[in-house]
Amino acid sequence: MKIILLFLTFILFFGGCSSKNAFYAFKMDRKKELSASSLQSTKIISKEGEIRGVFSSIYLNEVYPESFNGYEYFLVFLYLKEAKELYNPNSTTHSDLKLTLNSKLPLKIEKLPLENQFSHLIDRRNDWTNSYLVAFEQEELLDLFIEDNESSSAVVLKYEKDQ
């Protein structure tokens, strides 16, 4: 009887082990996997050392190479304590918040609504994060800077292009 009880205990113990792991619940399509691997984030810190916000971006040329070519496209997310807009060279509105790629201003900045064609790539749907589609001239190096007159230094996100 002890052997049967011991045998059943081992069967229950090892039968409880599963081939599923924690990632079983995270079913992603290929585009979402690429966007997750491309997503980079950093803090924007004031001169006094306080966190002023968070700057995140996804390099869209990596996610949608068939659609985004000819220019460097980024999906940019800004969460700021104080409401600010990105400086747009094609607009007359002034802002101290500038986004550059290798010290060059963007060709196009489009502020995206809360629900947009890229909403499926990242689950950041809230009222306090602004999303932008930003296009730059093609570059070999991809150093994306955000500069604010109130921050301690320019914040940089570095991307590598697939050759």
BALOBA-1460 file (C-alpha; in Angstrom, 3 decimals):
// residues 163
<rec num="1" residu="m" x="0.000" y="0.000" z="0.000"/>
<rec num="2" residu="k" x="2.877" y="2.376" z="0.806"/>
<rec num="3" residu="i" x="4.393" y="1.745" z="-2.608"/>
<rec num="4" residu="i" x="1.104" y="2.554" z="-4.375"/>
<rec num="5" residu="l" x="0.674" y="5.736" z="-2.302"/>
<rec num="6" residu="l" x="4.280" y="6.757" z="-2.994"/>
<rec num="7" residu="f" x="3.833" y="5.977" z="-6.709"/>
<rec num="8" residu="l" x="0.626" y="8.101" z="-6.880"/>
<rec num="9" residu="t" x="2.368" y="10.960" z="-5.084"/>
<rec num="10" residu="f" x="5.178" y="10.974" z="-7.664"/>
<rec num="11" residu="i" x="2.689" y="10.800" z="-10.532"/>
<rec num="12" residu="l" x="0.734" y="13.770" z="-9.125"/>
<rec num="13" residu="f" x="3.914" y="15.694" z="-8.453"/>
<rec num="14" residu="f" x="5.386" y="15.218" z="-11.938"/>
<rec num="15" residu="g" x="1.975" y="15.279" z="-13.620"/>
<rec num="16" residu="g" x="1.521" y="18.820" z="-12.293"/>
<rec num="17" residu="c" x="4.530" y="19.950" z="-14.295"/>
<rec num="18" residu="s" x="3.517" y="21.384" z="-17.587"/>
<rec num="19" residu="s" x="5.183" y="22.107" z="-20.854"/>
<rec num="20" residu="k" x="3.611" y="25.566" z="-20.740"/>
<rec num="21" residu="n" x="5.630" y="28.367" z="-19.231"/>
<rec num="22" residu="a" x="4.957" y="31.991" z="-18.296"/>
<rec num="23" residu="f" x="5.201" y="33.078" z="-21.926"/>
<rec num="24" residu="y" x="2.389" y="30.766" z="-23.006"/>
<rec num="25" residu="a" x="-0.148" y="33.527" z="-22.277"/>
<rec num="26" residu="f" x="1.790" y="36.110" z="-24.316"/>
<rec num="27" residu="k" x="0.765" y="35.307" z="-27.858"/>
<rec num="28" residu="m" x="2.244" y="37.971" z="-30.115"/>
<rec num="29" residu="d" x="2.204" y="38.279" z="-33.848"/>
<rec num="30" residu="r" x="5.488" y="38.953" z="-35.638"/>
<rec num="31" residu="k" x="4.929" y="42.742" z="-35.839"/>
<rec num="32" residu="k" x="4.268" y="43.013" z="-32.105"/>
<rec num="33" residu="e" x="7.391" y="40.947" z="-31.350"/>
<rec num="34" residu="l" x="9.474" y="43.251" z="-33.549"/>
<rec num="35" residu="s" x="8.014" y="46.359" z="-31.908"/>
<rec num="36" residu="a" x="8.695" y="44.935" z="-28.431"/>
<rec num="37" residu="s" x="12.322" y="44.277" z="-29.362"/>
<rec num="38" residu="s" x="12.656" y="47.760" z="-30.903"/>
<rec num="39" residu="l" x="11.013" y="49.658" z="-28.039"/>
<rec num="40" residu="q" x="13.446" y="51.775" z="-26.040"/>
<rec num="41" residu="s" x="12.644" y="54.073" z="-23.133"/>
<rec num="42" residu="t" x="14.491" y="56.511" z="-20.944"/>
<rec num="43" residu="k" x="13.718" y="59.119" z="-18.293"/>
<rec num="44" residu="i" x="13.824" y="62.851" z="-18.861"/>
<rec num="45" residu="i" x="15.534" y="64.384" z="-15.816"/>
<rec num="46" residu="s" x="15.516" y="68.061" z="-14.851"/>
<rec num="47" residu="k" x="18.612" y="70.070" z="-13.913"/>
<rec num="48" residu="e" x="17.571" y="69.626" z="-10.274"/>
<rec num="49" residu="g" x="17.578" y="65.826" z="-10.673"/>
<rec num="50" residu="e" x="13.785" y="65.377" z="-10.731"/>
<rec num="51" residu="i" x="12.141" y="63.066" z="-13.236"/>
<rec num="52" residu="r" x="10.201" y="65.256" z="-15.697"/>
<rec num="53" residu="g" x="8.873" y="62.458" z="-17.876"/>
<rec num="54" residu="v" x="9.525" y="59.366" z="-19.955"/>
<rec num="55" residu="f" x="10.594" y="59.233" z="-23.593"/>
<rec num="56" residu="s" x="10.019" y="56.009" z="-25.571"/>
<rec num="57" residu="s" x="10.258" y="55.124" z="-29.224"/>
<rec num="58" residu="i" x="9.935" y="52.285" z="-31.713"/>
<rec num="59" residu="y" x="11.963" y="52.218" z="-34.926"/>
<rec num="60" residu="l" x="9.201" y="51.515" z="-37.470"/>
<rec num="61" residu="n" x="11.548" y="50.687" z="-40.364"/>
<rec num="62" residu="e" x="12.460" y="47.565" z="-38.424"/>
<rec num="63" residu="v" x="8.827" y="46.607" z="-37.770"/>
<rec num="64" residu="y" x="7.376" y="47.477" z="-41.204"/>
<rec num="65" residu="p" x="10.306" y="47.380" z="-43.668"/>
<rec num="66" residu="e" x="7.950" y="47.035" z="-46.644"/>
<rec num="67" residu="s" x="5.983" y="50.195" z="-45.731"/>
<rec num="68" residu="f" x="8.571" y="52.435" z="-44.096"/>
<rec num="69" residu="n" x="11.552" y="52.886" z="-46.348"/>
<rec num="70" residu="g" x="13.206" y="55.876" z="-47.926"/>
<rec num="71" residu="y" x="13.127" y="57.736" z="-44.611"/>
<rec num="72" residu="e" x="13.761" y="56.823" z="-40.978"/>
<rec num="73" residu="y" x="10.408" y="56.480" z="-39.186"/>
<rec num="74" residu="f" x="9.904" y="56.385" z="-35.443"/>
<rec num="75" residu="l" x="6.835" y="55.988" z="-33.289"/>
<rec num="76" residu="v" x="7.528" y="58.279" z="-30.323"/>
<rec num="77" residu="f" x="5.760" y="58.269" z="-26.956"/>
<rec num="78" residu="l" x="6.083" y="61.129" z="-24.497"/>
<rec num="79" residu="y" x="4.825" y="61.084" z="-20.948"/>
<rec num="80" residu="l" x="5.560" y="64.445" z="-19.352"/>
<rec num="81" residu="k" x="4.542" y="65.924" z="-16.013"/>
<rec num="82" residu="e" x="4.013" y="69.295" z="-17.693"/>
<rec num="83" residu="a" x="2.054" y="69.416" z="-20.940"/>
<rec num="84" residu="k" x="4.428" y="70.128" z="-23.824"/>
<rec num="85" residu="e" x="4.384" y="69.463" z="-27.525"/>
<rec num="86" residu="l" x="7.338" y="68.473" z="-29.675"/>
<rec num="87" residu="y" x="8.901" y="71.210" z="-31.747"/>
<rec num="88" residu="n" x="7.643" y="70.816" z="-35.301"/>
<rec num="89" residu="p" x="9.722" y="72.588" z="-37.959"/>
<rec num="90" residu="n" x="6.639" y="72.708" z="-40.208"/>
<rec num="91" residu="s" x="4.541" y="74.533" z="-37.614"/>
<rec num="92" residu="t" x="4.620" y="78.072" z="-36.234"/>
<rec num="93" residu="t" x="4.049" y="76.851" z="-32.666"/>
<rec num="94" residu="h" x="7.116" y="77.239" z="-30.438"/>
<rec num="95" residu="s" x="8.268" y="74.519" z="-28.044"/>
<rec num="96" residu="d" x="11.437" y="73.964" z="-26.034"/>
<rec num="97" residu="l" x="11.151" y="70.208" z="-26.580"/>
<rec num="98" residu="k" x="13.125" y="69.173" z="-29.693"/>
<rec num="99" residu="l" x="13.525" y="65.749" z="-31.221"/>
<rec num="100" residu="t" x="16.526" y="65.186" z="-33.492"/>
<rec num="101" residu="l" x="18.204" y="62.270" z="-35.228"/>
<rec num="102" residu="n" x="21.983" y="62.733" z="-35.229"/>
<rec num="103" residu="s" x="21.424" y="66.463" z="-34.534"/>
<rec num="104" residu="k" x="19.088" y="66.857" z="-37.550"/>
<rec num="105" residu="l" x="15.489" y="68.025" z="-37.179"/>
<rec num="106" residu="p" x="12.692" y="65.778" z="-38.473"/>
<rec num="107" residu="l" x="11.107" y="66.207" z="-41.878"/>
<rec num="108" residu="k" x="7.659" y="65.438" z="-40.529"/>
<rec num="109" residu="i" x="6.001" y="65.143" z="-37.113"/>
<rec num="110" residu="e" x="2.419" y="63.952" z="-36.841"/>
<rec num="111" residu="k" x="0.678" y="63.819" z="-33.478"/>
<rec num="112" residu="l" x="-1.388" y="60.640" z="-33.373"/>
<rec num="113" residu="p" x="-4.775" y="60.188" z="-31.709"/>
<rec num="114" residu="l" x="-5.160" y="57.790" z="-28.773"/>
<rec num="115" residu="e" x="-6.424" y="55.044" z="-31.098"/>
<rec num="116" residu="n" x="-4.316" y="54.904" z="-34.252"/>
<rec num="117" residu="q" x="-2.901" y="52.462" z="-36.798"/>
<rec num="118" residu="f" x="-0.033" y="51.586" z="-34.411"/>
<rec num="119" residu="s" x="-2.119" y="51.025" z="-31.252"/>
<rec num="120" residu="h" x="-1.771" y="47.256" z="-31.607"/>
<rec num="121" residu="l" x="2.034" y="47.468" z="-31.329"/>
<rec num="122" residu="i" x="2.130" y="48.677" z="-27.750"/>
<rec num="123" residu="d" x="-0.374" y="48.618" z="-24.932"/>
<rec num="124" residu="r" x="-0.008" y="52.230" z="-23.814"/>
<rec num="125" residu="r" x="-3.481" y="53.600" z="-24.204"/>
<rec num="126" residu="n" x="-3.869" y="56.384" z="-21.693"/>
<rec num="127" residu="d" x="-4.710" y="60.053" z="-21.704"/>
<rec num="128" residu="w" x="-1.352" y="61.259" z="-20.400"/>
<rec num="129" residu="t" x="0.933" y="59.828" z="-23.092"/>
<rec num="130" residu="n" x="1.260" y="61.619" z="-26.419"/>
<rec num="131" residu="s" x="2.157" y="59.575" z="-29.495"/>
<rec num="132" residu="y" x="3.892" y="60.925" z="-32.594"/>
<rec num="133" residu="l" x="4.865" y="59.555" z="-35.981"/>
<rec num="134" residu="v" x="8.213" y="61.140" z="-36.853"/>
<rec num="135" residu="a" x="10.148" y="60.937" z="-40.134"/>
<rec num="136" residu="f" x="13.810" y="61.820" z="-40.700"/>
<rec num="137" residu="e" x="16.195" y="61.685" z="-43.651"/>
<rec num="138" residu="q" x="17.973" y="58.340" z="-43.983"/>
<rec num="139" residu="e" x="21.046" y="58.005" z="-41.795"/>
<rec num="140" residu="e" x="23.716" y="55.387" z="-41.175"/>
<rec num="141" residu="l" x="23.721" y="55.909" z="-37.394"/>
<rec num="142" residu="l" x="20.445" y="56.215" z="-35.515"/>
<rec num="143" residu="d" x="20.912" y="58.316" z="-32.384"/>
<rec num="144" residu="l" x="17.531" y="59.748" z="-31.459"/>
<rec num="145" residu="f" x="17.839" y="62.776" z="-29.137"/>
<rec num="146" residu="i" x="15.213" y="64.644" z="-27.193"/>
<rec num="147" residu="e" x="16.295" y="67.982" z="-25.824"/>
<rec num="148" residu="d" x="14.476" y="70.171" z="-23.355"/>
<rec num="149" residu="n" x="15.753" y="73.510" z="-22.061"/>
<rec num="150" residu="e" x="14.729" y="72.426" z="-18.558"/>
<rec num="151" residu="s" x="16.414" y="69.008" z="-18.567"/>
<rec num="152" residu="s" x="19.944" y="68.309" z="-17.407"/>
<rec num="153" residu="s" x="21.127" y="66.992" z="-20.757"/>
<rec num="154" residu="a" x="19.895" y="65.635" z="-24.039"/>
<rec num="155" residu="v" x="18.398" y="62.174" z="-23.763"/>
<rec num="156" residu="v" x="19.485" y="59.706" z="-26.420"/>
<rec num="157" residu="l" x="18.130" y="56.403" z="-27.673"/>
<rec num="158" residu="k" x="20.496" y="54.455" z="-29.936"/>
<rec num="159" residu="y" x="19.248" y="52.083" z="-32.622"/>
<rec num="160" residu="e" x="21.172" y="49.776" z="-34.925"/>
<rec num="161" residu="k" x="20.144" y="49.315" z="-38.529"/>
<rec num="162" residu="d" x="20.003" y="45.856" z="-40.042"/>
<rec num="163" residu="q" x="22.475" y="45.640" z="-42.863"/>
